[in-house]
Amino acid sequence: MTRIFQAFRTLEVGGVIANDFPTLRVDNYPYGGVKDSGFGREGVRYAMEEMSEPRMLVINLG
């Protein structure tokens, strides 16, 4: 476990999978590369952010 956490802290990668294989996919996992190997992240949260437009409403009730 120490080596796994050390690899996760040290490597500049989009993710580390230990004791499994990269075909594991859960839709709410953030997935994507870093640096020149990727652009952003994939997954439900990131798709919702990509397709949303943040807006703000301020109401002074005082």
N, C-alpha and C positions, 0 to 999 in steps of 0.2 A: 504494500500500500504506500509506503514511503516513496518508492521509486515512481509509482503512478502519479502521486501528487507533485513530485519534483518535475516530472515530465510535463504535467499540465501547467505548472507555473513557468517553466523555462521555454518550452516550445512556442513559437509564434505561428500557431495554426488555428483553424476554425473550430477544431474539436479533437478530443482524444478519446478513443474507445479502448478500454482494457478488457481482456478476456472475452471478447465478442468479435463480431465481424461487421464491416461497414454497411452491410445491407439492412441492418437494424434501422427502422425508421418509425418514429412516433411523430405524428403531425405537429404536436406542440413543442417539439425540440427545435431550438434555433439551429439552422443548418446553413453553412456557407464558408467560403474561404476567407483568407486575409491577404493583404498586400495585393500583388498582381494576380493571385489565383482566385479572386472572387470580387463580387460587387454587392455589398449588403448582405442581408440574411434572408432565409426562407423560413416559412412556418406560419401557423395561423395568425399569431400576433403581428408578425411583420407584414403579412399580406393585408391584414385589416388596416394597419397604419399606412401602407402604401396606397390603399384605395380610399382613404379618408382625408378630409380637409379639416384641420383643426380650426375651431372657431371659438369666440368668446362672447359672452353676454354679461354685462355689468348692470345691476339694478340697485340704485340707492333708495332704500325704503325708509330712510330717516327723515 
